[in-house]
């Protein structure tokens, strides 16, 4: 959700913090703010709206920040309190000596607020965060770290925080519980941030804070303990992400760049994992022996949003390929019911960031019940990656666009490899396995071919970008793709769109169809092709406008629809890897034509780290 960045070192802090905020803006852009430590105390500047507004405010400020080498900054996705200047972070104590930035939700803030008011504290904002900084002030006795520990001991909820004080120059105190936080270790300089991207300009040496840890950092030192003050010996990791991966590199938007990266990211998801000689994937990260894989009797996927759609693809694929019953659960609902875990059940949590709060909570609940919990994540060192028994990294690289694209296809590729492995552990022969992996190996080149149709897809977008509603239809394994296509359009163009199984159209949605209703139908050459063509006929009979995703070589469909976008043929259970690409491009071009902020759609954030 919110983005945090802090710096202490020999350089000017302001440009480093502002650049870090820009790297994190995908996490929230309702407001932003910065606190710098000066010779005269704390200087705090805050602005509603995007970071450009904060930059403008700072450029017009007469204060000279050139000597400020120590500060914290924040970009907000609002939870408690309107997204205005008053509620923007950093928040300060009543004396203006302590400043704090926060990502998370303090669930007991009302009780804490009442306590502080009884002690004579005056709170000015609607936020839960102001309560925390005032609580730190209440406990402060010349030791900032100790005051933060005592305050956090009273807190119920989640937080990733960074705190500075005018009385402690050259020091930042950071802590996490439920919200990601990383330290950057540079030469005589240190960083703290919600995400590695904020500090990648300066260092690739990273320490991931674990749950319940607190760090005190200066330019030349760092100390990490638990909130209870037990010392921690951290592990410094080197991240492999590069600067060009978090830059647009000539593309108008990160989303477009990430769509076009998919031939590479899909190849990365497979790299080193295909044994063609034996027709079997190599997935050592699962940490399961072949005998354990054979014993699996039930598989559960839990996820949110786009990752949930990837899980639905996995349900179709694994049940058919491997014959294992699969359930797909919304992570946000999973732990609030009473799930049943028979013997030999495996649970997979899917999350691009590896920090999705609902998914993490669902996985922890399963782990409490003794279930083997695995992850499919993108970010190495993320909380889910550290807490699971094993899993698969998708190796998609940083995904900056809020609307996920390359992570989805990489997740589906990882699931396709898992499904093929499980099938080979059961009934799939070596030649059959070789055939499956051969199809997967050709997918990146086929995606590249689809991307060459970009201009034709843009022309379709020009025809329909003023529509108020869209309907997306698919059957079988491409029904989840219809859901994902509708979600992409909703996220970035603000057009109401719904995904449905094609046959379900007759049970309600058909009432909406008229000459103004564009309907996107995934109509590939597969066992249900004839059924889908009947559904198309039903739409056309009511003057609906049909945009079909069809298989190359299907010449008949062009006469039955308004527009057709072709994708290459592949094994039918792998078709979602191809059919989703035109839907990503269609959503992108419609959003651009409508003048929408593609990479930063309203009310959304990239990583949902609060429940």
C-alpha positions in Angstrom: 0.0 0.0 0.0 1.8 3.1 1.2 5.4 3.7 0.3 8.2 4.5 2.8 11.7 5.7 2.2 14.4 7.0 4.5 18.0 8.0 4.1 21.0 8.8 6.3 24.4 9.5 4.9 26.7 12.2 3.5 24.6 13.2 0.5 21.7 15.6 0.2 18.7 13.7 1.4 15.9 15.5 -0.4 16.7 14.4 -4.0 17.3 10.8 -2.8 14.0 10.7 -0.9 12.0 12.2 -3.8 13.6 9.8 -6.3 12.8 6.9 -3.9 9.2 8.1 -3.6 8.8 8.1 -7.4 10.0 4.5 -7.5 7.4 3.7 -4.9 4.5 5.7 -6.2 2.8 2.6 -7.5 2.2 1.7 -3.9 -0.1 4.7 -3.4 -0.5 8.2 -4.7 -3.3 9.9 -2.6 -0.7 12.2 -0.9 3.0 12.5 -0.2 5.3 14.1 2.3 8.9 14.5 3.5 10.6 15.3 6.8 14.2 16.5 6.8 16.4 17.1 9.8 18.0 20.5 9.8 20.1 22.5 12.2 16.9 24.3 13.3 14.9 21.0 13.8 12.5 19.1 11.6 11.3 20.5 8.3 8.1 18.8 7.2 6.4 19.3 3.8 3.2 17.5 2.8 0.9 17.7 -0.2 -2.4 16.0 -1.4 -2.2 14.2 -4.7 0.8 12.8 -6.5 4.5 13.4 -5.8 4.7 16.1 -8.5 2.6 18.3 -6.2 5.1 17.8 -3.4 8.0 18.5 -5.7 6.4 21.8 -6.7 5.8 22.8 -3.1 9.4 22.1 -2.2 10.7 24.0 -5.2 8.7 27.0 -4.1 9.9 26.7 -0.5 12.6 29.3 0.4 14.2 26.9 2.8 17.6 25.6 1.7 17.7 21.8 2.1 21.2 21.4 0.6 22.7 20.6 4.1 20.0 18.1 5.0 21.5 14.6 4.9 18.9 12.8 7.0 15.2 12.3 6.4 12.2 10.2 5.7 9.4 10.4 3.1 6.0 8.7 2.3 3.5 8.3 -0.5 0.1 7.3 0.8 -2.8 5.0 -0.1 -5.5 6.3 2.2 -7.1 4.0 4.8 -8.0 6.1 7.8 -8.8 9.7 7.0 -9.4 11.5 3.7 -6.5 11.8 1.3 -5.7 15.5 2.0 -2.7 17.5 3.1 -3.6 17.3 6.8 -3.7 13.5 6.8 -0.6 13.1 4.7 2.5 11.6 6.2 5.0 12.3 7.9 3.1 12.9 11.1 4.8 14.7 14.0 4.4 14.8 17.8 3.0 17.8 19.5 6.5 19.4 20.0 7.5 19.0 16.4 10.6 16.9 17.4 9.6 13.4 16.3 8.4 12.5 12.7 7.0 9.2 11.6 5.9 7.5 8.4 3.7 4.4 8.4 2.4 1.7 6.1 -0.3 -0.4 7.7 -3.3 -0.2 10.0 -3.4 0.3 13.7 -6.5 -1.6 14.7 -6.7 -0.3 18.3 -6.0 3.3 17.4 -9.3 4.5 18.9 -8.5 3.1 22.3 -4.9 4.5 22.1 -6.3 7.9 21.0 -8.6 8.0 24.0 -5.7 7.1 26.3 -3.5 9.9 24.8 -6.3 12.5 25.1 -6.7 11.6 28.8 -3.0 12.3 29.1 -3.5 15.8 27.6 -2.4 15.1 24.1 -4.1 17.0 21.3 -4.6 15.0 18.0 -5.3 17.0 14.9 -5.9 14.5 12.1 -8.2 11.6 11.3 -5.4 9.1 10.9 -4.3 6.1 13.0 -0.7 7.1 12.4 -0.8 10.3 14.4 -1.7 8.2 17.4 1.5 6.2 17.0 3.8 9.2 16.8 2.2 10.8 19.9 2.5 7.4 21.7 6.2 7.4 21.0 6.4 10.9 22.4 4.6 9.7 25.5 7.2 7.0 26.1 10.2 9.1 25.0 13.0 9.4 27.7 16.1 10.4 25.6 16.2 6.9 23.9 14.3 7.0 20.6 14.6 3.2 19.9 13.4 2.3 23.4 10.4 4.7 23.0 9.5 3.2 19.7 9.6 -0.3 21.3 7.4 0.7 24.2 4.9 2.3 21.9 4.7 -0.7 19.5 4.2 -3.0 22.5 0.8 -1.3 22.9 -0.2 -1.5 19.2 -2.5 -4.1 17.6 -2.4 -4.2 13.8 0.2 -3.9 11.1 3.0 -1.5 10.5 6.1 -0.7 8.6 7.4 2.5 10.1 10.4 4.8 10.0 11.0 7.4 12.7 13.4 10.3 13.1 13.9 12.8 15.9 15.5 16.3 16.1 17.2 15.1 19.3 18.9 12.2 17.5 20.6 13.5 14.3 22.0 10.9 12.0 19.5 8.2 13.2 16.5 6.4 11.8 14.5 3.8 13.7 12.5 1.4 11.6 10.2 -1.5 12.5 7.8 -3.9 10.8 4.9 -6.1 11.7 2.8 -7.3 8.7 4.0 -4.6 6.3 7.3 -5.1 4.3 10.4 -3.1 5.1 13.9 -3.4 3.9 17.2 -1.8 4.8 19.8 -0.8 2.2 23.4 -1.0 3.2 25.6 1.4 1.3 29.1 2.8 1.8 28.8 5.2 4.8 25.1 5.6 4.0 21.9 3.6 4.9 18.4 3.4 3.5 15.1 2.1 4.7 12.2 1.5 2.3 9.0 -0.5 1.6 10.6 -1.9 -1.6 14.1 -2.5 -3.0 13.2 -0.3 -6.0 13.4 2.8 -3.9 17.2 2.3 -3.2 18.4 0.5 -6.2 20.1 3.6 -7.6 22.5 3.5 -4.6 22.9 -0.1 -3.4 21.9 -3.7 -4.1 22.9 -4.9 -0.6 19.7 -5.5 1.3 18.5 -6.7 4.7 14.9 -7.9 4.8 13.4 -7.1 8.2 11.3 -10.0 9.6 8.1 -9.7 11.6 8.5 -8.1 15.0 12.0 -6.7 14.2 13.2 -3.1 14.9 16.3 -1.5 13.3 18.3 1.5 14.5 20.4 2.8 11.6 23.0 5.5 11.2 25.3 6.4 8.3 27.9 4.0 9.5 26.1 1.4 11.6 22.9 -0.6 12.1 21.5 -2.7 14.9 18.6 -5.0 14.6 16.6 -6.5 17.5 13.2 -7.8 18.3 10.7 -5.5 19.8 11.5 -7.2 23.0 15.1 -6.1 22.4 16.6 -9.5 21.7 19.6 -9.0 19.3 19.3 -10.3 15.7 22.2 -11.2 13.4 20.8 -10.3 10.0 21.7 -11.7 6.6 22.8 -9.2 3.9 21.5 -10.3 0.5 22.4 -9.0 -3.0 19.4 -8.3 -5.2 19.8 -9.1 -8.9 17.3 -6.4 -10.2 18.9 -3.7 -12.3 18.0 0.0 -12.9 16.8 -0.6 -16.4 14.2 -3.0 -15.1 12.6 -0.3 -13.1 12.8 2.4 -15.9 10.3 2.8 -18.8 13.1 2.5 -21.4 11.3 4.5 -24.0 7.8 3.1 -23.5 5.0 5.5 -22.7 3.9 3.5 -19.7 5.3 0.8 -17.4 2.3 -1.4 -18.2 3.1 -1.4 -22.0 6.7 -2.1 -21.3 5.7 -5.0 -19.0 3.3 -6.4 -21.6 6.2 -6.4 -24.2 8.6 -8.0 -21.7 6.5 -11.2 -21.6 8.5 -13.2 -24.2 11.5 -12.7 -21.9 9.7 -13.1 -18.5 8.0 -16.3 -19.7 11.4 -17.7 -20.8 12.8 -16.7 -17.4 10.0 -18.6 -15.6 11.1 -21.7 -17.4 14.9 -21.3 -17.4 16.7 -24.3 -15.9 13.4 -26.0 -15.1 12.8 -28.1 -18.2 14.3 -31.5 -18.6 13.3 -32.4 -22.2 15.1 -35.8 -22.2 12.9 -37.1 -19.4 9.9 -35.0 -20.2 9.7 -33.6 -16.7 10.1 -30.1 -15.1 12.8 -29.5 -12.5 11.2 -27.7 -9.5 13.6 -28.3 -6.6 12.2 -25.2 -4.8 9.1 -27.2 -3.9 11.2 -29.0 -1.4 9.1 -32.1 -1.9 10.4 -35.6 -2.8 8.8 -37.4 -5.7 7.1 -39.8 -3.3 5.4 -36.8 -1.5 4.3 -35.4 -4.9 2.7 -38.8 -5.7 0.8 -38.8 -2.4 -0.9 -35.4 -2.8 -4.7 -36.0 -2.7 -5.9 -32.4 -2.7 -4.4 -29.1 -3.7 -5.6 -25.6 -2.6 -4.7 -22.4 -4.2 -5.3 -19.2 -2.3 -4.8 -15.7 -3.8 -6.3 -12.3 -4.5 -7.1 -10.3 -7.7 -5.1 -11.3 -10.8 -3.2 -14.0 -8.8 -6.6 -15.6 -8.1 -7.4 -15.7 -11.8 -4.0 -17.5 -12.3 -5.1 -19.9 -9.6 -8.4 -20.6 -11.4 -6.4 -21.5 -14.6 -4.4 -23.9 -12.3 -7.6 -25.6 -11.2 -8.6 -26.5 -14.7 -5.1 -27.5 -15.7 -4.0 -29.6 -12.7 -7.4 -31.4 -12.4 -7.2 -32.5 -16.0 -3.5 -33.1 -16.3 -2.8 -34.7 -12.9 -6.2 -35.9 -11.8 -5.9 -34.1 -8.4 -8.9 -32.3 -6.9 -8.1 -28.6 -6.7 -9.8 -25.8 -4.8 -9.3 -22.1 -5.4 -10.0 -19.8 -2.5 -10.2 -16.1 -2.1 -7.5 -15.4 0.5 -9.6 -12.7 2.0 -12.4 -15.1 2.8 -10.4 -18.3 3.5 -9.4 -17.8 7.1 -12.8 -16.5 8.1 -14.5 -19.8 7.4 -13.7 -23.3 8.7 -11.7 -24.9 5.9 -11.2 -28.6 6.0 -7.7 -30.0 5.4 -7.7 -33.8 4.7 -4.5 -35.7 4.9 -2.0 -35.1 2.1 -3.4 -31.6 1.3 -1.0 -29.0 -0.1 -1.7 -25.3 -0.1 -0.2 -22.9 -2.6 -0.3 -19.1 -1.9 0.1 -17.0 -5.1 1.3 -13.4 -4.8 3.3 -11.2 -7.1 4.8 -9.1 -4.3 4.9 -11.9 -1.7 3.5 -9.4 0.8 -0.3 -9.6 0.1 -1.8 -9.4 3.6 -4.8 -11.6 2.9 -2.8 -14.3 1.2 -0.2 -14.3 3.9 -2.9 -14.6 6.6 -4.6 -17.5 4.8 -1.2 -19.3 4.5 -0.4 -18.8 8.1 -3.8 -20.2 9.1 -3.2 -23.3 7.0 0.3 -23.7 8.5 -1.2 -23.6 12.0 -3.3 -26.6 11.0 -0.3 -28.6 10.0 -0.7 -28.2 6.2 2.3 -28.1 3.9 2.3 -24.5 2.6 4.1 -23.5 -0.6 4.4 -20.2 -2.5 4.4 -18.9 -6.0 5.9 -15.5 -5.8 7.9 -13.0 -7.7 9.9 -11.1 -5.1 12.9 -12.9 -3.7 13.1 -12.5 0.0 9.5 -11.5 0.4 7.5 -12.5 3.5 5.6 -15.3 1.8 8.9 -16.6 0.3 10.5 -16.7 3.8 7.6 -18.2 5.6 6.6 -21.1 3.3 7.9 -24.6 3.3 9.0 -24.1 -0.3 7.7 -22.9 -3.7 8.5 -21.5 -7.1 9.8 -18.0 -7.9 8.4 -16.8 -11.2 11.4 -14.5 -12.0 9.3 -11.8 -13.7 11.5 -9.0 -12.5 10.0 -5.8 -11.0 6.5 -5.1 -12.0 5.8 -1.4 -11.6 2.5 -1.0 -13.4 -0.3 -1.3 -10.9 -2.4 -3.5 -13.3 -0.5 -6.8 -13.3 0.4 -8.3 -16.7 3.7 -10.1 -16.9 3.3 -11.5 -13.4 0.0 -13.2 -14.4 1.5 -15.0 -17.4 4.6 -16.0 -15.3 2.3 -17.3 -12.6 0.4 -19.4 -15.1 3.7 -20.7 -16.6 4.8 -21.7 -13.1 1.5 -23.5 -12.5 1.7 -25.2 -15.9 5.1 -26.6 -14.9 3.8 -27.7 -11.5 0.8 -29.4 -13.3 3.1 -31.2 -15.7 5.3 -32.4 -12.9 2.4 -33.7 -10.9 1.1 -35.5 -14.0 4.4 -37.1 -14.7 4.5 -38.3 -11.1 1.2 -40.2 -11.9 0.2 -41.3 -15.3 1.9 -39.1 -17.9 4.4 -40.9 -20.1 7.8 -39.6 -21.0 6.8 -38.8 -24.6 3.7 -37.1 -23.4 5.7 -35.0 -20.9 8.2 -34.1 -23.7 5.2 -33.0 -25.8 3.9 -30.8 -23.0 7.2 -29.2 -22.3 7.8 -28.6 -26.0 4.5 -26.7 -26.2 5.6 -24.6 -23.2 9.0 -24.0 -24.7 7.4 -22.4 -27.8 5.1 -20.1 -25.8 7.5 -17.1 -25.6 8.0 -17.0 -29.4 4.2 -17.2 -29.9 3.6 -14.3 -27.5 6.1 -12.3 -29.5 4.0 -13.0 -32.6 0.8 -11.8 -30.9 2.5 -8.6 -29.8 3.1 -7.8 -33.5 -0.7 -7.4 -33.8 -0.6 -4.4 -31.5 -1.6 -1.8 -34.1 -4.7 -3.9 -35.1 -5.7 -4.2 -31.5 -5.3 -0.4 -31.1 -7.7 0.1 -34.0 -10.3 -2.0 -32.3 -9.7 0.0 -29.1 -10.4 3.2 -31.1 -13.8 1.8 -32.1 -14.9 1.0 -28.6 -13.1 3.2 -26.1 -16.2 5.3 -25.4 -18.3 2.3 -24.4 -19.8 2.3 -20.9 -19.9 -1.5 -20.5 -18.0 -4.6 -21.7 -18.8 -8.3 -21.4 -16.0 -10.9 -21.5 -16.9 -14.5 -22.2 -14.9 -17.7 -22.1 -15.4 -21.4 -21.5 -13.3 -24.1 -19.8 -9.8 -23.0 -19.1 -10.3 -19.7 -20.8 -13.1 -18.6 -18.5 -10.5 -17.3 -16.0 -8.9 -15.4 -18.9 -12.3 -13.7 -19.5 -12.3 -12.7 -15.8 -8.7 -11.4 -16.1 -9.5 -9.4 -19.3 -12.5 -7.7 -17.6 -10.4 -6.9 -14.5 -7.7 -5.3 -16.6 -10.3 -3.1 -18.4 -11.9 -2.1 -15.1 -8.6 -1.3 -13.4 -7.2 1.1 -15.9 -10.0 2.5 -18.0 -12.8 2.7 -15.4 -15.2 1.0 -17.8 -17.6 -1.4 -16.1 -16.7 -4.9 -17.4 -17.7 -8.4 -16.3 -16.3 -11.8 -17.1 -18.7 -14.8 -17.4 -18.6 -18.4 -18.5 -20.0 -18.1 -22.0 -22.9 -20.4 -21.4 -24.0 -18.4 -18.3 -24.7 -15.5 -20.6 -28.2 -16.8 -21.1 -28.8 -16.7 -17.4 -29.0 -13.0 -17.0 -26.3 -11.0 -18.8 -27.9 -11.5 -22.2 -30.5 -8.9 -21.1 -27.8 -6.3 -21.4 -26.8 -7.0 -24.9 -27.6 -4.5 -27.6 -25.8 -2.6 -30.4 -23.9 -0.6 -27.7 -22.5 -3.6 -25.9 -19.0 -4.8 -26.9 -18.6 -8.5 -26.1 -15.1 -10.0 -26.0 -15.3 -13.7 -26.7 -12.4 -16.2 -26.4 -13.3 -18.6 -29.1 -10.3 -20.8 -29.7 -10.3 -24.1 -31.5 -10.9 -26.5 -28.7 -13.5 -29.1 -27.6 -16.1 -26.4 -26.8 -15.5 -24.3 -29.9 -18.9 -25.1 -31.4 -20.6 -24.2 -28.2 -18.9 -20.9 -28.1 -19.8 -20.2 -31.7 -23.5 -20.8 -30.7 -23.0 -18.2 -27.9 -21.6 -15.8 -30.5 -24.7 -16.3 -32.7 -26.9 -15.5 -29.7 -25.0 -12.2 -29.2 -25.1 -11.2 -32.9 -28.8 -12.0 -33.0 -29.2 -9.1 -30.5 -26.9 -6.7 -32.4 -24.1 -7.2 -29.9 -20.6 -6.2 -31.1 -18.3 -9.2 -30.9 -14.5 -9.1 -30.6 -13.3 -12.6 -30.9 -10.0 -14.1 -29.8 -9.5 -17.0 -32.2 -6.9 -19.6 -33.3 -4.8 -18.9 -36.3 -6.2 -20.7 -39.3 -9.9 -20.3 -38.2 -11.1 -18.6 -41.3 -14.8 -19.1 -40.7 -15.0 -17.0 -37.5 -14.2 -13.7 -39.3 -17.6 -13.8 -41.0 -19.5 -14.3 -37.8 -18.0 -11.5 -35.6 -17.2 -7.8 -35.9 -13.5 -8.2 -35.2 -11.1 -11.0 -34.7 -7.7 -11.2 -33.1 -5.7 -14.3 -33.8 -3.4 -16.2 -31.5 -1.1 -19.2 -32.5 -2.2 -22.7 -31.7 -0.9 -24.5 -28.7 -1.8 -27.4 -26.4 -5.3 -26.4 -25.2 -4.5 -26.3 -21.5 -1.8 -23.8 -22.1 -3.9 -21.4 -24.2 -4.4 -18.9 -21.4 -0.7 -17.9 -21.8 -1.6 -16.7 -25.3 -5.3 -15.6 -25.1 -4.7 -13.1 -22.4 -2.1 -11.1 -24.3 -4.6 -9.4 -26.7 -6.9 -8.6 -23.7 -4.0 -6.9 -21.9 -3.3 -4.8 -25.0 -6.9 -4.0 -25.6 -7.3 -2.7 -22.0 -4.1 -0.7 -22.3 -5.1 1.1 -25.6 -8.6 1.8 -24.4 -7.3 3.4 -21.2 -4.8 5.5 -23.2 -7.5 6.7 -25.6 -9.7 7.7 -22.6 -6.9 9.7 -21.1 -6.6 7.5 -18.0 -3.4 7.3 -15.8 -2.5 3.8 -16.9 0.2 3.1 -14.4 -1.5 4.7 -11.5 -5.3 4.0 -11.7 -7.4 5.8 -9.1 -8.0 4.1 -5.7 -5.6 1.2 -6.4 -2.2 0.3 -5.2 0.2 -2.4 -6.4 0.8 -4.3 -3.2 -2.2 -4.7 -0.8 -0.4 -5.1 2.5 -3.5 -4.3 4.7 -6.6 -6.4 5.2 
